[in-house]
Amino acid sequence: MKKVVLSIALIFIHSLVFSQPPQSWSSGQILQAIKKLNVLGTVIYIAAHPDDENTRLIGYLANEKLYRTGYLSLTRGDGGQNLIGDEQGIELGLIRTQELLSARRIDGGEQFFTSAYDFGYSKTPEETFDIWDKEKILSDVVWVIRYFRPDVIITRFPTTGEGGHGHHTASAILANEAFIAAADPNRFPQQLQYVQPWQAKRILWNTFNFGGNNTTSESQFKTDVGGFNPLLGKGYGEIAALSRSQHKSQGFGSAPVRGQAIEYFKPTGGTAPQTDLMDGVDLSWKRIGKEGAHIQELINNIEKDFDVAHPEKSVPVLVDLYKNISQLTEGNWKEKKLQEVQHLIAQCSGLFMDATTNRQFIAKAIL
């Protein structure tokens, strides 16, 4: 027990000291964030484990399409391998949690989990549900959907078993059931004191071709996610490689590449997309009503007048934008965009804080 407590403490301290240094944006990143203020769209990707996510797709959705993009990993990877140490179980789950958070800081996504424990390999989803308590984990997935309010849900694996691992299939089954349950006020009503029912526009399976198993088809909806982002100075294959390579405990990583990369999708619920993953979704400020038109105009002007050599000049207009958004009645996008504007104000102003001390001391750990 002492070893576990000490390991947890060391991992926690390491994550505070080394994993999250002060973040300073370039002018390109600031301009990218200003553009994102005018996009009101949300996508969540759902799979079973850390490292199951499609980092190139997440990077593309977050940085090219500028959607609020999340990854829901049902587990923290407690049952995986460990190529960088001897930690297993809960300790390994802590390491892999930090690896996922590090990956999201690179590809621009947000990270979510459920309370499902990764107990190792499972042959069937039925075995998985017996151990996880299906209803409990379903309620967790519904909670994330109601909180995050995605317009589109994407699963890594199918419900029909082509993903192999029982956890993989279970993640798809839960995602598809949650797609319906999240909109039903009679399902998990105890959540409704904090969140509201939410109906996503569609749910799709991101089909794949790996491990000798090709589930893609030219008849499926497809999109090229292999572009280059001049504001970030990287292609999405390069961003994906950096993100993917954070899964060090699993020995995962990929070489950075540029060029075309086609992703395929098969709809499993809701309306099928015809020309875009967000077909039928209003991504502008008009989705919150007439009062949103003024906000969109303000952001357009901020973007047009942005001086890449002097981002600090945008601080006054960003403060004015913050005041205008504060007056909106709509709650969800109001709160999210206020957070984004706050971050932009800090970055444009060059705000930097550092804590130092002239006293050296050691706090003795009590085990």
Buried (B, 14 or more C-beta within 10 A) or exposed (E): EEEEEEBBEEBEEEBEEEEEEEEEBBBBBBBBBBBBBBBBBBBBBBBBBBBBBBBBBBBBBBBBBBBBBBBBBBBBBBBBEBEEEEBEBEBBBBBBBBBBBBBBBBBBBBBBBBEBBBBEEBEEBEBBBEBBEBEEBBBBBBBBBBBBBBBBBBBBBBBEBBBEBBBBBBBBBBBBBBBBBBBEEEBBEEBEEEBBBBEBBBBBBBBBEEEEEEBBEEEBBBBEBBBBBEBBEBBBBBBBBBBBBBBBBBEBEBEBBEEEBEBBBBBBBBEBBEEEBBBEBEBBBEBBEEBBEEBBEBBBEBBEEBEEEEBEEBBEBBEEBBEBBEEBEBEBBBEBBBEBBEBBBBBBBEEEEEEEEEEEEEEEEEE
